[in-house]
Amino acid sequence: MLRLMVWVLLLANGLFFAWSQGYLRAYGFAPVQQSEPQRVQQQIQPQALVLLNPQDLKKAEAQAQDEALPKECVQWGPLDDAQAAHVRTSLEASALPPDVWQLNTVVVPERWVVYIGKFPNPQALEKKRAELSAMNIKSDPVSATHLAPGLSLGRFDSEAHATEDLARLRKLGVRTARVMQERAASQTTVLKLPAATSAMKAQVSGLDEALAAKPPRSCD
């Protein structure tokens, strides 16, 4: 009887060993495999850890806070060809990724004005402006160098539209006005950041003298 129990125990141990090692899997007897590869992927990789000093930590925290703020589309310009080329070189040498900025060519249409001038001095300009105001006619000083000092009674995208308005003003008693071209059609370049953070705007403004002299404005 004792010998039989020994053989039974030996057989049971042998069967358990074969089952635990998967030797009986072909017969449908094997333990359930525990496999969770995602846990391996989630393990911390010491070689990827980077220790930051207090200065780098503050910089990283400031960058994270800046990235969390709402972004806005801003642009600088207009830039002439020389300025645009210099700005491009500065941007390409900066730490800004190339996909966050754009240098776009913009067509500036011609502009015509109903114009009075030139005046011999600022006093004569203000006197004429007061006379026009008494006639309920709005006017403002022109900014174009070749027309200053002078007054604009209206700005238009074509000579024909300006001529039509001049005819209207003459019926109101304006006799000394005439149609002048304030600017010719041209092309210029603007620097655009479609999704700029405050840190990006500060970085771009300090890159180049041409940008520092032109505060960023909204793209709208």
HELIX and SHEET records of a PDB file:
HELIX    1   1 LEU A    2  SER A   20  1                                  19    
HELIX    2   2 ARG A   25  TYR A   27  5                                   3    
HELIX    3   3 PRO A   37  GLN A   41  1                                   5    
HELIX    4   4 PRO A   46  ALA A   48  5                                   3    
HELIX    5   5 PRO A   54  ALA A   68  1                                  15    
HELIX    6   6 ASP A   81  ALA A   93  1                                  13    
HELIX    7   7 PRO A   98  VAL A  100  5                                   3    
HELIX    8   8 PRO A  122  ALA A  134  1                                  13    
HELIX    9   9 GLU A  159  LYS A  171  1                                  13    
HELIX   10  10 SER A  198  SER A  205  1                                   8    
HELIX   11  11 GLU A  209  ALA A  212  1                                   4    
SHEET    1   A 4 GLN A 102  VAL A 108  0                                        
SHEET    2   A 4 SER A 186  ALA A 196 -1                                        
SHEET    3   A 4 GLU A  72  LEU A  79 -1                                        
SHEET    4   A 4 ARG A 217  SER A 218 -1                                        
SHEET    1   B 4 ASP A 140  PRO A 141  0                                        
SHEET    2   B 4 GLY A 150  PHE A 156 -1                                        
SHEET    3   B 4 ARG A 111  GLY A 117 -1                                        
SHEET    4   B 4 ARG A 178  ARG A 183 -1                                        
END                                                                             
